[in-house]
Amino acid sequence: MHAAEGHHLIPTLLIVGATAGLVALDPHDAPYFRRTTSFSGFNNVFSGTNSSTAMIIAPLTMYGAGLLRHDSKMQKTALLAGEAVANSEILTTVMKDIDMRWRPNAIAPNGNFSNTWFQDTSHILLSRGSFPSGHTIAAFSIATVVARRYGNHKWVPYVAYGLAGVVGFSRVTLSAHFVSDVFMGGVLGYSISRFTVLRQ
């Protein structure tokens, strides 16, 4: 509701416009990542499994460190990060089941990358679609909570968003997602954490 009024309107329109532009470019950039082997080493390190594991370990480690140090802020930050990921994944599941977008790796390297929406009917209610990127929305959800809670340390936002950006980029190089999927995942992760979980 607030996204369509007042000072939120212009950023919302810019995000919608940028997403539409990236969707239009997806058929042109996705084939490159589908065919290249240039990122094989990077992809081995930042595989889907490795990224998921890191995103589970990070809040748990933070919570454990908070317990050991008797640091209630750190514990609360870890819990807020978990809440942000849960909220983000609920939205991701609903969106993926609605748009049923094919992932780039479901298309032959020289196939048609233009007609991808409402095509993946093989996994109804399993949130296997491509839009938005679940890994990216989770990464930016965690990054935003940590960056906003520890923004007084100037290096924290750079590290948090940098790592989230690497996760997002890996989803493109793995051909698991289109660039537009990753962009929207990042925007939604940031928005949910900042405006819903942190209520800033």
Backbone torsions as a table, in degrees:
resi	resn	phi	psi	omega
1	MET	NA	-47.5	-176.8
2	HIS	-70.0	-23.5	-178.4
3	ALA	-66.1	-20.2	-175.6
4	ALA	-103.2	15.2	-178.6
5	GLU	-143.5	161.9	174.4
6	GLY	55.5	-142.9	-174.8
7	HIS	-74.0	-6.6	177.1
8	HIS	-82.9	-16.8	-173.1
9	LEU	-62.8	-47.9	-176.8
10	ILE	-64.4	-47.2	176.1
11	PRO	-59.4	-37.7	179.5
12	THR	-63.5	-44.6	179.3
13	LEU	-64.5	-38.8	178.1
14	LEU	-63.7	-41.6	179.9
15	ILE	-66.8	-43.4	178.1
16	VAL	-62.2	-43.2	179.0
17	GLY	-64.2	-43.0	179.3
18	ALA	-64.3	-40.7	179.1
19	THR	-63.5	-44.1	178.7
20	ALA	-61.1	-41.3	177.9
21	GLY	-63.3	-41.9	179.3
22	LEU	-67.9	-37.1	175.7
23	VAL	-60.7	-40.7	178.9
24	ALA	-65.9	-30.7	-179.7
25	LEU	-85.4	-17.2	-176.8
26	ASP	-51.1	-44.4	-179.4
27	PRO	-64.5	-15.4	-178.5
28	HIS	-95.5	-34.7	-178.2
29	ASP	-94.2	-29.3	-178.1
30	ALA	-61.6	-39.9	-179.9
31	PRO	-59.2	-35.0	178.8
32	TYR	-60.0	-50.7	-178.2
33	PHE	-68.2	-27.4	178.8
34	ARG	-69.8	-31.4	-174.3
35	ARG	-97.7	-28.3	-171.8
36	THR	-76.3	152.8	173.1
37	THR	-114.9	11.4	-176.2
38	SER	-63.6	-24.1	-174.9
39	PHE	-106.1	18.7	-174.4
40	SER	-61.2	-42.1	178.3
41	GLY	-64.7	-45.9	177.1
42	PHE	-59.4	-42.9	-178.4
43	ASN	-66.3	-32.1	177.1
44	ASN	-65.5	-39.0	180.0
45	VAL	-74.1	-46.4	-176.5
46	PHE	-103.5	48.9	176.5
47	SER	-67.8	166.2	178.5
48	GLY	-58.7	-41.5	-180.0
49	THR	-66.0	-44.9	179.7
50	ASN	-63.4	-41.5	179.2
51	SER	-64.6	-43.7	178.9
52	SER	-61.4	-44.5	179.9
53	THR	-61.0	-43.9	179.9
54	ALA	-63.3	-37.5	-178.7
55	MET	-73.6	-20.7	173.7
56	ILE	-82.2	-43.2	-176.7
57	ILE	-67.5	-38.2	-174.3
58	ALA	-57.7	-54.1	179.0
59	PRO	-66.6	-35.7	178.7
60	LEU	-64.0	-41.8	177.7
61	THR	-63.6	-42.2	179.0
62	MET	-62.2	-42.2	179.8
63	TYR	-65.8	-43.7	178.4
64	GLY	-61.8	-42.8	177.8
65	ALA	-63.9	-37.7	177.4
66	GLY	-63.4	-38.8	176.8
67	LEU	-63.8	-47.0	-178.0
68	LEU	-64.3	-36.0	-177.2
69	ARG	-92.5	-0.9	-175.7
70	HIS	56.0	42.8	-177.3
71	ASP	-105.7	98.5	-175.7
72	SER	-67.9	-30.6	178.2
73	LYS	-64.7	-42.5	179.5
74	MET	-65.7	-42.0	177.5
75	GLN	-62.2	-45.5	-179.7
76	LYS	-63.5	-38.7	178.0
77	THR	-61.5	-43.2	178.9
78	ALA	-63.4	-41.5	179.1
79	LEU	-66.8	-39.8	177.3
80	LEU	-65.5	-37.4	177.2
81	ALA	-63.4	-42.4	176.9
82	GLY	-62.6	-41.6	177.7
83	GLU	-63.5	-41.0	179.8
84	ALA	-63.0	-43.2	178.8
85	VAL	-63.8	-42.9	179.4
86	ALA	-60.7	-46.6	178.4
87	ASN	-61.1	-43.8	-178.5
88	SER	-64.3	-41.0	-177.5
89	GLU	-70.6	-30.9	175.0
90	ILE	-62.8	-48.3	179.2
91	LEU	-62.5	-42.3	-179.9
92	THR	-60.2	-44.3	-179.7
93	THR	-60.1	-45.9	-179.4
94	VAL	-63.3	-47.8	-177.6
95	MET	-63.5	-43.0	-179.1
96	LYS	-64.6	-37.4	179.9
97	ASP	-72.2	-22.0	176.8
98	ILE	-82.8	-49.0	-173.0
99	ASP	-84.3	-20.9	175.2
100	MET	43.7	45.1	-176.9
101	ARG	-80.1	135.0	174.1
102	TRP	-64.9	145.7	172.1
103	ARG	-83.3	154.3	179.0
104	PRO	-57.5	-36.1	-178.3
105	ASN	-74.2	-3.6	174.3
106	ALA	-89.4	-4.5	-178.0
107	ILE	-109.9	139.2	178.1
108	ALA	-58.6	147.2	-177.9
109	PRO	-50.9	-33.9	178.4
110	ASN	-107.2	20.9	-177.6
111	GLY	-82.5	-170.3	-177.5
112	ASN	-91.4	110.4	-179.4
113	PHE	-94.1	6.4	-176.9
114	SER	-87.0	-36.8	-174.5
115	ASN	-103.6	82.5	-173.7
116	THR	-116.1	-13.8	-175.0
117	TRP	-83.4	141.6	176.9
118	PHE	58.1	34.1	-177.2
119	GLN	-106.5	-33.0	-173.8
120	ASP	-86.4	85.0	-178.9
121	THR	-97.1	9.5	-176.1
122	SER	-84.9	-13.6	-175.4
123	HIS	-131.0	51.6	-179.6
124	ILE	-60.4	135.2	178.2
125	LEU	66.5	18.3	177.1
126	LEU	-115.5	3.1	177.2
127	SER	50.7	50.6	179.0
128	ARG	-97.5	-1.7	-178.8
129	GLY	-64.7	177.3	-172.7
130	SER	-97.4	-27.2	-171.0
131	PHE	-112.3	121.6	-3.5
132	PRO	-88.0	177.9	178.9
133	SER	-75.3	119.5	179.7
134	GLY	-66.8	-39.8	177.8
135	HIS	-63.2	-42.1	-177.2
136	THR	-69.8	-41.5	-179.8
137	ILE	-64.1	-38.0	177.5
138	ALA	-67.6	-43.9	-178.7
139	ALA	-62.1	-44.3	-179.6
140	PHE	-74.5	-25.9	174.1
141	SER	-63.8	-48.5	179.5
142	ILE	-65.5	-45.6	-177.7
143	ALA	-59.9	-41.1	-177.2
144	THR	-67.8	-42.4	178.4
145	VAL	-61.0	-48.0	-178.3
146	VAL	-65.3	-45.1	-177.7
147	ALA	-64.4	-39.5	-178.5
148	ARG	-74.9	-34.0	-178.4
149	ARG	-79.4	-27.7	-178.3
150	TYR	-120.2	29.6	-179.1
151	GLY	-65.7	-15.1	177.2
152	ASN	-67.4	-21.0	171.3
153	HIS	-93.9	108.2	-169.0
154	LYS	-59.7	-26.8	-177.1
155	TRP	-78.3	-22.3	-174.2
156	VAL	-62.0	-49.5	178.7
157	PRO	-59.4	-37.3	180.0
158	TYR	-63.6	-43.8	-179.7
159	VAL	-69.0	-45.9	-177.1
160	ALA	-61.4	-51.9	-178.9
161	TYR	-72.6	-29.7	176.0
162	GLY	-62.8	-46.5	178.2
163	LEU	-64.8	-40.0	177.8
164	ALA	-63.4	-39.2	177.7
165	GLY	-63.9	-38.1	177.8
166	VAL	-63.9	-41.2	176.8
167	VAL	-60.3	-46.3	179.2
168	GLY	-60.6	-44.9	179.5
169	PHE	-61.9	-38.4	-179.6
170	SER	-63.1	-30.3	179.4
171	ARG	-67.8	-29.9	177.2
172	VAL	-77.1	-45.8	-177.6
173	THR	-67.8	-25.6	176.2
174	LEU	-81.5	-4.1	-174.3
175	SER	58.9	27.3	176.2
176	ALA	-84.2	-21.4	-178.2
177	HIS	-149.4	157.3	171.1
178	PHE	-82.0	162.2	178.3
179	VAL	-59.3	-39.5	-180.0
180	SER	-64.1	-34.4	177.0
181	ASP	-62.6	-43.1	-178.0
182	VAL	-69.9	-43.0	178.7
183	PHE	-58.7	-48.9	-179.0
184	MET	-67.3	-34.6	175.4
185	GLY	-60.3	-43.3	178.4
186	GLY	-64.1	-44.6	179.9
187	VAL	-62.9	-46.1	-178.1
188	LEU	-67.8	-40.5	177.9
189	GLY	-60.1	-45.3	178.0
190	TYR	-62.5	-48.0	-175.7
191	SER	-64.5	-44.7	-179.1
192	ILE	-64.1	-44.2	-179.1
193	SER	-66.1	-45.7	-174.5
194	ARG	-75.0	-45.8	-169.8
195	PHE	-96.7	-22.1	-179.6
196	THR	-103.6	-50.5	-176.6
197	VAL	-77.9	-52.7	-179.2
198	LEU	-83.3	-18.6	179.2
199	ARG	53.7	48.4	179.9
200	GLN	-96.5	NA	NA
